[in-house]
Amino acid sequence: MPTFAYKALKVDGTQTSGELDASDRHGAMDLLDRGGLQPLRLDLKKDQAKDGDSKDAKSKAKKDEVELTGPMRLKKADIVLFTEELSELLGAGLQLEPALRVMENREELGKLKRLTKTLRQEVRDGTSFSAALAKASPSFGDLYCSLARAGEVSGALSTILKRQATYLIAIQELQSRVMMALIYPFFLIASGIAVVVLFITFLIPQLMGLLDNTNSEMPAIGQLMIDLSDFVTTWWWIILGGVIATIFGFVSYIKNPKNHEWWDETKLKIPMFGKVLKTRFFVQFLETLANLVGNGLTLLKALELSREATPNLYLKKKISKIIEYVGDGAALSRTMKRVGFFPPLLLDMVAVGEQTGQIGESLERAAGRYDRELGKDIAKISALIQPVIVVTMALLVGIMAYMMISVIFETISGLNT
């Protein structure tokens, strides 16, 4: 049986070292755990193996370690679930390693069991929780890991994780509301385009074929419809290719680092939608900043992490200017006013927080206010855009129907004469 050399912490905080025999690395960990020891280091002793068992055990231990520590991709819903579960267990009085063990044994957590197993292994080996998170999955990001580090240092990991879970849920709901508000209008637009294509490629050729059998002179509007239908049915592949090439070229253009910032700025100027994007940025920026400041991070560090959490390059540059001025000792409200992008109401709320020494609470109140404004803006756009699209579709279909009926009546009138 392989022999492992270990260094561990006792319950009283003193260090101890020694050797123990176990079938594999996991068995050695269990033995230390049963003895009330927190392992800091655990190595397989090569010279204590017999008949090649050491090599096999080492290979198996290394394989297990790779399996446990391999990075994995997580969905946002998985991160929210993990954060909620762990914060509840820590809030109930469990230490970090036992809490991770409880989560590891929960079947309903699915693939999060592998994550918690990896984290528990890293923590037992002496790795900090924040470093273990970064190593286990890149999906957590710098913002999440920095908060976990702050929680470890301050001893308020449970509280910080609860706040982070609330923040993640709020951001997720914000994104869902914006997406849900856009689904129905896009569906109506796609339906309108499909109706027009159906008229041009199928109904109009059928009608024109029927009228050709009457040997009557084709009206001008009918000839226009035939020419349009023939062009679309004959050159549809060129039209489709042109549309695809245009879309691909536009996407490639805006993804170019030189043009990405221009596009990010242009999106904020689109009528109606630009205001929604601005308000959404205010909510996410304020929520992130309030969460970080409330969890004990300095304002400068909180601004740096908030910048990393902002995907818009134009807005990132604005935050970079704020960081530069704040780093030179300027007040946050004056700096935001100097940058010139933030509305006066937001600046006033931040200034009040600075004067009262409750900047975190002021940022949370401002985020709540703009979150309500965002809800109103989305409701207004949804209420406005839906009838506009419906009327546009009705006009398209009405024009097509009018053209077809006009052709029929003119042809019948020609036959009667």
BATIKE-738604 format. One record per residue (C-alpha): residue number from 1; chain; y, z, x. Coordinates in nm, 3 decimals, m for minus. Example, Ala and Ser with C-alpha at 12.3 -4.5 7.8 and 13.67 -1.06 7.14 Angstrom:
2
[r 1; 'A'; [m0.450; 0.780; 1.230]];
[r 2; 'A'; [m0.106; 0.714; 1.367]];
//
This chain:
417
[r 1; 'A'; [0.000; 0.000; 0.000]];
[r 2; 'A'; [0.345; m0.093; 0.141]];
[r 3; 'A'; [0.573; 0.177; 0.277]];
[r 4; 'A'; [0.945; 0.181; 0.196]];
[r 5; 'A'; [1.221; 0.356; 0.390]];
[r 6; 'A'; [1.503; 0.482; 0.172]];
[r 7; 'A'; [1.842; 0.648; 0.183]];
[r 8; 'A'; [1.952; 0.812; m0.143]];
[r 9; 'A'; [2.187; 1.061; m0.305]];
[r 10; 'A'; [2.064; 1.390; m0.446]];
[r 11; 'A'; [2.192; 1.542; m0.769]];
[r 12; 'A'; [2.434; 1.763; m0.574]];
[r 13; 'A'; [2.584; 1.457; m0.400]];
[r 14; 'A'; [2.425; 1.508; m0.057]];
[r 15; 'A'; [2.242; 1.226; 0.117]];
[r 16; 'A'; [1.876; 1.225; 0.207]];
[r 17; 'A'; [1.640; 0.976; 0.365]];
[r 18; 'A'; [1.269; 0.932; 0.404]];
[r 19; 'A'; [0.970; 0.711; 0.333]];
[r 20; 'A'; [0.742; 0.659; 0.036]];
[r 21; 'A'; [0.443; 0.443; m0.057]];
[r 22; 'A'; [0.464; 0.214; m0.360]];
[r 23; 'A'; [0.301; m0.107; m0.481]];
[r 24; 'A'; [0.632; m0.296; m0.482]];
[r 25; 'A'; [1.008; m0.249; m0.479]];
[r 26; 'A'; [1.027; m0.166; m0.849]];
[r 27; 'A'; [0.761; 0.101; m0.808]];
[r 28; 'A'; [0.957; 0.255; m0.524]];
[r 29; 'A'; [1.270; 0.258; m0.738]];
[r 30; 'A'; [1.083; 0.434; m1.017]];
[r 31; 'A'; [0.950; 0.698; m0.780]];
[r 32; 'A'; [1.299; 0.771; m0.652]];
[r 33; 'A'; [1.431; 0.785; m1.006]];
[r 34; 'A'; [1.164; 1.034; m1.110]];
[r 35; 'A'; [1.260; 1.249; m0.813]];
[r 36; 'A'; [1.623; 1.259; m0.927]];
[r 37; 'A'; [1.744; 1.045; m0.640]];
[r 38; 'A'; [2.008; 0.769; m0.658]];
[r 39; 'A'; [1.905; 0.504; m0.400]];
[r 40; 'A'; [2.165; 0.374; m0.160]];
[r 41; 'A'; [1.926; 0.167; 0.049]];
[r 42; 'A'; [1.561; 0.069; 0.017]];
[r 43; 'A'; [1.383; m0.136; 0.285]];
[r 44; 'A'; [1.022; m0.240; 0.329]];
[r 45; 'A'; [0.869; m0.119; 0.658]];
[r 46; 'A'; [0.689; m0.406; 0.827]];
[r 47; 'A'; [0.494; m0.198; 1.077]];
[r 48; 'A'; [0.333; 0.015; 0.806]];
[r 49; 'A'; [0.160; m0.270; 0.626]];
[r 50; 'A'; [m0.212; m0.341; 0.645]];
[r 51; 'A'; [m0.410; m0.665; 0.612]];
[r 52; 'A'; [m0.106; m0.875; 0.527]];
[r 53; 'A'; [m0.001; m0.657; 0.233]];
[r 54; 'A'; [0.342; m0.606; 0.386]];
[r 55; 'A'; [0.421; m0.976; 0.392]];
[r 56; 'A'; [0.305; m1.026; 0.035]];
[r 57; 'A'; [0.492; m0.720; m0.089]];
[r 58; 'A'; [0.808; m0.828; 0.090]];
[r 59; 'A'; [0.781; m1.177; m0.055]];
[r 60; 'A'; [0.730; m1.035; m0.402]];
[r 61; 'A'; [1.018; m0.791; m0.361]];
[r 62; 'A'; [1.247; m1.069; m0.241]];
[r 63; 'A'; [1.139; m1.289; m0.530]];
[r 64; 'A'; [1.208; m1.008; m0.775]];
[r 65; 'A'; [1.547; m0.945; m0.619]];
[r 66; 'A'; [1.643; m1.312; m0.646]];
[r 67; 'A'; [1.529; m1.314; m1.006]];
[r 68; 'A'; [1.734; m1.006; m1.083]];
[r 69; 'A'; [2.052; m1.100; m0.902]];
[r 70; 'A'; [2.068; m1.473; m0.979]];
[r 71; 'A'; [2.393; m1.566; m1.157]];
[r 72; 'A'; [2.366; m1.657; m1.523]];
[r 73; 'A'; [2.604; m1.824; m1.767]];
[r 74; 'A'; [2.708; m1.625; m2.071]];
[r 75; 'A'; [2.879; m1.724; m2.393]];
[r 76; 'A'; [3.189; m1.539; m2.506]];
[r 77; 'A'; [2.989; m1.381; m2.788]];
[r 78; 'A'; [2.738; m1.247; m2.531]];
[r 79; 'A'; [3.017; m1.090; m2.326]];
[r 80; 'A'; [3.165; m0.927; m2.636]];
[r 81; 'A'; [2.823; m0.790; m2.739]];
[r 82; 'A'; [2.753; m0.659; m2.389]];
[r 83; 'A'; [3.094; m0.491; m2.368]];
[r 84; 'A'; [3.064; m0.328; m2.709]];
[r 85; 'A'; [2.712; m0.197; m2.648]];
[r 86; 'A'; [2.788; m0.058; m2.302]];
[r 87; 'A'; [3.115; 0.105; m2.408]];
[r 88; 'A'; [2.939; 0.280; m2.697]];
[r 89; 'A'; [2.665; 0.413; m2.470]];
[r 90; 'A'; [2.914; 0.535; m2.209]];
[r 91; 'A'; [3.127; 0.689; m2.482]];
[r 92; 'A'; [2.820; 0.878; m2.604]];
[r 93; 'A'; [2.801; 1.058; m2.269]];
[r 94; 'A'; [2.547; 0.849; m2.077]];
[r 95; 'A'; [2.603; 0.764; m1.713]];
[r 96; 'A'; [2.626; 0.398; m1.614]];
[r 97; 'A'; [2.274; 0.350; m1.476]];
[r 98; 'A'; [2.095; 0.521; m1.770]];
[r 99; 'A'; [2.315; 0.329; m2.015]];
[r 100; 'A'; [2.215; m0.001; m1.854]];
[r 101; 'A'; [1.852; 0.107; m1.869]];
[r 102; 'A'; [1.881; 0.172; m2.244]];
[r 103; 'A'; [2.029; m0.175; m2.294]];
[r 104; 'A'; [1.755; m0.324; m2.078]];
[r 105; 'A'; [1.492; m0.187; m2.318]];
[r 106; 'A'; [1.656; m0.324; m2.633]];
[r 107; 'A'; [1.467; m0.631; m2.751]];
[r 108; 'A'; [1.745; m0.745; m2.984]];
[r 109; 'A'; [1.980; m0.812; m2.690]];
[r 110; 'A'; [1.784; m1.122; m2.588]];
[r 111; 'A'; [1.895; m1.272; m2.258]];
[r 112; 'A'; [2.135; m0.983; m2.203]];
[r 113; 'A'; [1.828; m0.784; m2.099]];
[r 114; 'A'; [1.811; m0.989; m1.781]];
[r 115; 'A'; [2.181; m0.926; m1.720]];
[r 116; 'A'; [2.150; m0.550; m1.764]];
[r 117; 'A'; [1.839; m0.549; m1.545]];
[r 118; 'A'; [2.033; m0.726; m1.271]];
[r 119; 'A'; [2.330; m0.492; m1.305]];
[r 120; 'A'; [2.113; m0.179; m1.300]];
[r 121; 'A'; [1.934; m0.301; m0.988]];
[r 122; 'A'; [2.265; m0.366; m0.812]];
[r 123; 'A'; [2.413; m0.031; m0.917]];
[r 124; 'A'; [2.101; 0.155; m0.800]];
[r 125; 'A'; [2.129; m0.021; m0.466]];
[r 126; 'A'; [2.478; 0.119; m0.423]];
[r 127; 'A'; [2.687; m0.178; m0.543]];
[r 128; 'A'; [2.993; m0.098; m0.752]];
[r 129; 'A'; [2.977; m0.198; m1.117]];
[r 130; 'A'; [3.267; m0.443; m1.088]];
[r 131; 'A'; [3.109; m0.615; m0.786]];
[r 132; 'A'; [2.774; m0.625; m0.968]];
[r 133; 'A'; [2.941; m0.797; m1.265]];
[r 134; 'A'; [3.095; m1.064; m1.043]];
[r 135; 'A'; [2.761; m1.120; m0.871]];
[r 136; 'A'; [2.552; m1.124; m1.188]];
[r 137; 'A'; [2.754; m1.380; m1.385]];
[r 138; 'A'; [3.068; m1.587; m1.316]];
[r 139; 'A'; [3.137; m1.582; m1.692]];
[r 140; 'A'; [3.301; m1.238; m1.669]];
[r 141; 'A'; [3.591; m1.371; m1.462]];
[r 142; 'A'; [3.846; m1.198; m1.240]];
[r 143; 'A'; [4.025; m1.034; m1.531]];
[r 144; 'A'; [3.715; m0.857; m1.663]];
[r 145; 'A'; [3.597; m0.750; m1.316]];
[r 146; 'A'; [3.941; m0.615; m1.226]];
[r 147; 'A'; [3.942; m0.404; m1.542]];
[r 148; 'A'; [3.596; m0.272; m1.461]];
[r 149; 'A'; [3.717; m0.184; m1.110]];
[r 150; 'A'; [4.014; 0.001; m1.256]];
[r 151; 'A'; [3.779; 0.189; m1.489]];
[r 152; 'A'; [3.556; 0.295; m1.202]];
[r 153; 'A'; [3.851; 0.419; m0.997]];
[r 154; 'A'; [4.017; 0.605; m1.285]];
[r 155; 'A'; [3.691; 0.738; m1.435]];
[r 156; 'A'; [3.777; 0.585; m1.772]];
[r 157; 'A'; [3.527; 0.299; m1.774]];
[r 158; 'A'; [3.418; 0.367; m2.133]];
[r 159; 'A'; [3.776; 0.359; m2.265]];
[r 160; 'A'; [3.860; 0.045; m2.071]];
[r 161; 'A'; [3.549; m0.136; m2.193]];
[r 162; 'A'; [3.633; m0.043; m2.554]];
[r 163; 'A'; [3.981; m0.187; m2.513]];
[r 164; 'A'; [3.841; m0.495; m2.347]];
[r 165; 'A'; [3.594; m0.547; m2.633]];
[r 166; 'A'; [3.879; m0.520; m2.884]];
[r 167; 'A'; [4.086; m0.764; m2.679]];
[r 168; 'A'; [3.801; m1.017; m2.646]];
[r 169; 'A'; [3.734; m1.004; m3.020]];
[r 170; 'A'; [4.106; m1.053; m3.095]];
[r 171; 'A'; [4.128; m1.356; m2.862]];
[r 172; 'A'; [3.807; m1.500; m3.006]];
[r 173; 'A'; [3.937; m1.465; m3.361]];
[r 174; 'A'; [4.266; m1.623; m3.256]];
[r 175; 'A'; [4.090; m1.928; m3.113]];
[r 176; 'A'; [3.864; m1.954; m3.417]];
[r 177; 'A'; [4.160; m1.946; m3.657]];
[r 178; 'A'; [4.335; m2.227; m3.472]];
[r 179; 'A'; [4.019; m2.440; m3.460]];
[r 180; 'A'; [3.935; m2.379; m3.827]];
[r 181; 'A'; [4.286; m2.483; m3.925]];
[r 182; 'A'; [4.237; m2.817; m3.747]];
[r 183; 'A'; [3.887; m2.903; m3.870]];
[r 184; 'A'; [3.981; m3.003; m4.226]];
[r 185; 'A'; [4.276; m3.229; m4.130]];
[r 186; 'A'; [4.065; m3.410; m3.870]];
[r 187; 'A'; [3.789; m3.453; m4.127]];
[r 188; 'A'; [4.035; m3.610; m4.372]];
[r 189; 'A'; [4.169; m3.845; m4.104]];
[r 190; 'A'; [3.817; m3.955; m4.008]];
[r 191; 'A'; [3.733; m4.011; m4.376]];
[r 192; 'A'; [4.044; m4.224; m4.426]];
[r 193; 'A'; [3.961; m4.440; m4.124]];
[r 194; 'A'; [3.604; m4.481; m4.251]];
[r 195; 'A'; [3.728; m4.596; m4.594]];
[r 196; 'A'; [3.960; m4.856; m4.438]];
[r 197; 'A'; [3.680; m4.987; m4.216]];
[r 198; 'A'; [3.449; m5.007; m4.519]];
[r 199; 'A'; [3.703; m5.213; m4.712]];
[r 200; 'A'; [3.769; m5.454; m4.427]];
[r 201; 'A'; [3.414; m5.508; m4.305]];
[r 202; 'A'; [3.214; m5.497; m4.630]];
[r 203; 'A'; [3.404; m5.500; m4.961]];
[r 204; 'A'; [3.660; m5.767; m4.874]];
[r 205; 'A'; [3.401; m6.019; m4.737]];
[r 206; 'A'; [3.192; m5.966; m5.052]];
[r 207; 'A'; [3.491; m6.032; m5.276]];
[r 208; 'A'; [3.606; m6.336; m5.079]];
[r 209; 'A'; [3.259; m6.486; m5.094]];
[r 210; 'A'; [3.265; m6.450; m5.472]];
[r 211; 'A'; [3.605; m6.614; m5.499]];
[r 212; 'A'; [3.504; m6.903; m5.273]];
[r 213; 'A'; [3.243; m7.002; m5.532]];
[r 214; 'A'; [3.520; m7.067; m5.787]];
[r 215; 'A'; [3.663; m7.347; m5.567]];
[r 216; 'A'; [4.011; m7.223; m5.649]];
[r 217; 'A'; [4.298; m7.211; m5.403]];
[r 218; 'A'; [4.304; m6.885; m5.212]];
[r 219; 'A'; [4.627; m6.683; m5.257]];
[r 220; 'A'; [4.827; m6.595; m4.947]];
[r 221; 'A'; [4.744; m6.226; m4.974]];
[r 222; 'A'; [4.376; m6.312; m5.006]];
[r 223; 'A'; [4.389; m6.533; m4.699]];
[r 224; 'A'; [4.554; m6.250; m4.506]];
[r 225; 'A'; [4.274; m6.017; m4.608]];
[r 226; 'A'; [4.011; m6.272; m4.502]];
[r 227; 'A'; [4.177; m6.328; m4.164]];
[r 228; 'A'; [4.200; m5.954; m4.106]];
[r 229; 'A'; [3.837; m5.901; m4.206]];
[r 230; 'A'; [3.716; m6.193; m3.990]];
[r 231; 'A'; [3.908; m6.065; m3.692]];
[r 232; 'A'; [3.763; m5.714; m3.722]];
[r 233; 'A'; [3.404; m5.827; m3.783]];
[r 234; 'A'; [3.416; m6.086; m3.503]];
[r 235; 'A'; [3.596; m5.888; m3.236]];
[r 236; 'A'; [3.495; m5.535; m3.331]];
[r 237; 'A'; [3.337; m5.478; m2.993]];
[r 238; 'A'; [3.663; m5.567; m2.818]];
[r 239; 'A'; [3.857; m5.336; m3.052]];
[r 240; 'A'; [3.609; m5.053; m3.000]];
[r 241; 'A'; [3.609; m5.110; m2.625]];
[r 242; 'A'; [3.990; m5.111; m2.621]];
[r 243; 'A'; [4.004; m4.784; m2.815]];
[r 244; 'A'; [3.747; m4.622; m2.585]];
[r 245; 'A'; [3.925; m4.753; m2.274]];
[r 246; 'A'; [4.259; m4.623; m2.404]];
[r 247; 'A'; [4.117; m4.280; m2.478]];
[r 248; 'A'; [3.935; m4.267; m2.144]];
[r 249; 'A'; [4.245; m4.381; m1.956]];
[r 250; 'A'; [4.465; m4.125; m2.132]];
[r 251; 'A'; [4.218; m3.842; m2.065]];
[r 252; 'A'; [4.190; m3.945; m1.699]];
[r 253; 'A'; [4.569; m3.959; m1.673]];
[r 254; 'A'; [4.630; m3.612; m1.813]];
[r 255; 'A'; [4.345; m3.463; m1.608]];
[r 256; 'A'; [4.507; m3.582; m1.290]];
[r 257; 'A'; [4.661; m3.274; m1.123]];
[r 258; 'A'; [4.989; m3.463; m1.084]];
[r 259; 'A'; [5.013; m3.531; m1.460]];
[r 260; 'A'; [4.834; m3.227; m1.603]];
[r 261; 'A'; [5.143; m3.008; m1.595]];
[r 262; 'A'; [5.346; m3.280; m1.774]];
[r 263; 'A'; [5.087; m3.299; m2.051]];
[r 264; 'A'; [5.072; m2.920; m2.084]];
[r 265; 'A'; [5.449; m2.915; m2.127]];
[r 266; 'A'; [5.445; m3.211; m2.368]];
[r 267; 'A'; [5.191; m3.039; m2.596]];
[r 268; 'A'; [5.437; m2.754; m2.646]];
[r 269; 'A'; [5.700; m3.003; m2.776]];
[r 270; 'A'; [5.482; m3.168; m3.042]];
[r 271; 'A'; [5.637; m3.107; m3.386]];
[r 272; 'A'; [5.470; m2.820; m3.575]];
[r 273; 'A'; [5.171; m2.801; m3.340]];
[r 274; 'A'; [5.390; m2.716; m3.041]];
[r 275; 'A'; [5.519; m2.404; m3.214]];
[r 276; 'A'; [5.163; m2.292; m3.287]];
[r 277; 'A'; [5.066; m2.340; m2.922]];
[r 278; 'A'; [5.371; m2.144; m2.807]];
[r 279; 'A'; [5.305; m1.856; m3.045]];
[r 280; 'A'; [4.940; m1.854; m2.946]];
[r 281; 'A'; [5.044; m1.824; m2.581]];
[r 282; 'A'; [5.279; m1.536; m2.662]];
[r 283; 'A'; [4.999; m1.350; m2.841]];
[r 284; 'A'; [4.742; m1.404; m2.564]];
[r 285; 'A'; [4.991; m1.328; m2.285]];
[r 286; 'A'; [5.115; m1.009; m2.452]];
[r 287; 'A'; [4.762; m0.896; m2.546]];
[r 288; 'A'; [4.637; m0.951; m2.191]];
[r 289; 'A'; [4.938; m0.783; m2.030]];
[r 290; 'A'; [4.925; m0.485; m2.267]];
[r 291; 'A'; [4.552; m0.445; m2.209]];
[r 292; 'A'; [4.591; m0.445; m1.831]];
[r 293; 'A'; [4.894; m0.218; m1.818]];
[r 294; 'A'; [4.736; 0.019; m2.069]];
[r 295; 'A'; [4.428; 0.043; m1.849]];
[r 296; 'A'; [4.626; 0.164; m1.550]];
[r 297; 'A'; [4.696; m0.155; m1.353]];
[r 298; 'A'; [5.038; m0.205; m1.201]];
[r 299; 'A'; [5.271; m0.448; m1.378]];
[r 300; 'A'; [5.263; m0.692; m1.086]];
[r 301; 'A'; [4.882; m0.697; m1.073]];
[r 302; 'A'; [4.868; m0.729; m1.452]];
[r 303; 'A'; [5.099; m1.030; m1.439]];
[r 304; 'A'; [4.887; m1.194; m1.169]];
[r 305; 'A'; [4.570; m1.152; m1.376]];
[r 306; 'A'; [4.749; m1.271; m1.690]];
[r 307; 'A'; [4.847; m1.585; m1.505]];
[r 308; 'A'; [4.484; m1.649; m1.414]];
[r 309; 'A'; [4.387; m1.609; m1.780]];
[r 310; 'A'; [4.638; m1.881; m1.884]];
[r 311; 'A'; [4.492; m2.236; m1.876]];
[r 312; 'A'; [4.827; m2.415; m1.932]];
[r 313; 'A'; [4.968; m2.522; m1.591]];
[r 314; 'A'; [5.326; m2.539; m1.719]];
[r 315; 'A'; [5.304; m2.184; m1.851]];
[r 316; 'A'; [5.131; m2.071; m1.531]];
[r 317; 'A'; [5.436; m2.186; m1.338]];
[r 318; 'A'; [5.658; m1.982; m1.570]];
[r 319; 'A'; [5.448; m1.672; m1.512]];
[r 320; 'A'; [5.454; m1.738; m1.136]];
[r 321; 'A'; [5.834; m1.723; m1.149]];
[r 322; 'A'; [5.813; m1.394; m1.339]];
[r 323; 'A'; [5.576; m1.255; m1.074]];
[r 324; 'A'; [5.816; m1.364; m0.799]];
[r 325; 'A'; [6.116; m1.194; m0.958]];
[r 326; 'A'; [5.927; m0.878; m1.056]];
[r 327; 'A'; [5.788; m0.858; m0.703]];
[r 328; 'A'; [6.149; m0.853; m0.579]];
[r 329; 'A'; [6.219; m0.551; m0.800]];
[r 330; 'A'; [6.367; m0.714; m1.113]];
[r 331; 'A'; [6.297; m0.574; m1.460]];
[r 332; 'A'; [6.039; m0.758; m1.669]];
[r 333; 'A'; [6.268; m0.825; m1.967]];
[r 334; 'A'; [6.548; m0.961; m1.747]];
[r 335; 'A'; [6.302; m1.171; m1.555]];
[r 336; 'A'; [6.157; m1.321; m1.873]];
[r 337; 'A'; [6.509; m1.398; m1.994]];
[r 338; 'A'; [6.591; m1.559; m1.661]];
[r 339; 'A'; [6.284; m1.784; m1.684]];
[r 340; 'A'; [6.418; m1.905; m2.018]];
[r 341; 'A'; [6.102; m1.975; m2.215]];
[r 342; 'A'; [6.056; m1.654; m2.414]];
[r 343; 'A'; [6.230; m1.594; m2.751]];
[r 344; 'A'; [6.504; m1.326; m2.784]];
[r 345; 'A'; [6.301; m1.105; m3.019]];
[r 346; 'A'; [6.020; m1.077; m2.766]];
[r 347; 'A'; [6.268; m0.998; m2.489]];
[r 348; 'A'; [6.425; m0.722; m2.699]];
[r 349; 'A'; [6.087; m0.559; m2.768]];
[r 350; 'A'; [5.997; m0.567; m2.398]];
[r 351; 'A'; [6.338; m0.422; m2.306]];
[r 352; 'A'; [6.289; m0.136; m2.551]];
[r 353; 'A'; [5.952; m0.059; m2.391]];
[r 354; 'A'; [6.111; m0.049; m2.045]];
[r 355; 'A'; [6.386; 0.184; m2.162]];
[r 356; 'A'; [6.143; 0.425; m2.331]];
[r 357; 'A'; [5.883; 0.407; m2.055]];
[r 358; 'A'; [5.620; 0.278; m2.300]];
[r 359; 'A'; [5.589; m0.081; m2.187]];
[r 360; 'A'; [5.220; m0.102; m2.282]];
[r 361; 'A'; [5.283; 0.009; m2.641]];
[r 362; 'A'; [5.580; m0.228; m2.674]];
[r 363; 'A'; [5.372; m0.519; m2.551]];
[r 364; 'A'; [5.101; m0.434; m2.805]];
[r 365; 'A'; [5.356; m0.420; m3.087]];
[r 366; 'A'; [5.505; m0.752; m2.977]];
[r 367; 'A'; [5.157; m0.907; m2.965]];
[r 368; 'A'; [5.085; m0.782; m3.316]];
[r 369; 'A'; [5.413; m0.922; m3.447]];
[r 370; 'A'; [5.356; m1.265; m3.296]];
[r 371; 'A'; [4.997; m1.261; m3.412]];
[r 372; 'A'; [5.126; m1.227; m3.768]];
[r 373; 'A'; [5.374; m1.507; m3.700]];
[r 374; 'A'; [5.090; m1.722; m3.572]];
[r 375; 'A'; [4.895; m1.662; m3.892]];
[r 376; 'A'; [5.197; m1.768; m4.098]];
[r 377; 'A'; [5.252; m2.081; m3.885]];
[r 378; 'A'; [4.889; m2.185; m3.917]];
[r 379; 'A'; [4.899; m2.128; m4.294]];
[r 380; 'A'; [5.217; m2.338; m4.323]];
[r 381; 'A'; [5.075; m2.625; m4.122]];
[r 382; 'A'; [4.748; m2.615; m4.315]];
[r 383; 'A'; [4.938; m2.615; m4.645]];
[r 384; 'A'; [5.158; m2.906; m4.531]];
[r 385; 'A'; [4.921; m3.128; m4.341]];
[r 386; 'A'; [4.645; m3.142; m4.599]];
[r 387; 'A'; [4.852; m3.299; m4.878]];
[r 388; 'A'; [5.020; m3.532; m4.627]];
[r 389; 'A'; [4.682; m3.663; m4.514]];
[r 390; 'A'; [4.554; m3.688; m4.871]];
[r 391; 'A'; [4.863; m3.889; m4.975]];
[r 392; 'A'; [4.826; m4.113; m4.668]];
[r 393; 'A'; [4.462; m4.180; m4.752]];
[r 394; 'A'; [4.553; m4.251; m5.116]];
[r 395; 'A'; [4.817; m4.501; m5.002]];
[r 396; 'A'; [4.570; m4.680; m4.772]];
[r 397; 'A'; [4.305; m4.702; m5.039]];
[r 398; 'A'; [4.564; m4.796; m5.301]];
[r 399; 'A'; [4.701; m5.078; m5.086]];
[r 400; 'A'; [4.353; m5.215; m5.028]];
[r 401; 'A'; [4.267; m5.191; m5.396]];
[r 402; 'A'; [4.598; m5.354; m5.496]];
[r 403; 'A'; [4.539; m5.645; m5.259]];
[r 404; 'A'; [4.190; m5.702; m5.394]];
[r 405; 'A'; [4.298; m5.682; m5.760]];
[r 406; 'A'; [4.592; m5.914; m5.691]];
[r 407; 'A'; [4.359; m6.170; m5.536]];
[r 408; 'A'; [4.126; m6.151; m5.837]];
[r 409; 'A'; [4.408; m6.195; m6.092]];
[r 410; 'A'; [4.573; m6.478; m5.901]];
[r 411; 'A'; [4.242; m6.659; m5.872]];
[r 412; 'A'; [4.168; m6.615; m6.243]];
[r 413; 'A'; [4.519; m6.738; m6.328]];
[r 414; 'A'; [4.457; m7.046; m6.111]];
[r 415; 'A'; [4.135; m7.119; m6.296]];
[r 416; 'A'; [4.301; m7.097; m6.637]];
[r 417; 'A'; [4.567; m7.343; m6.540]];
//
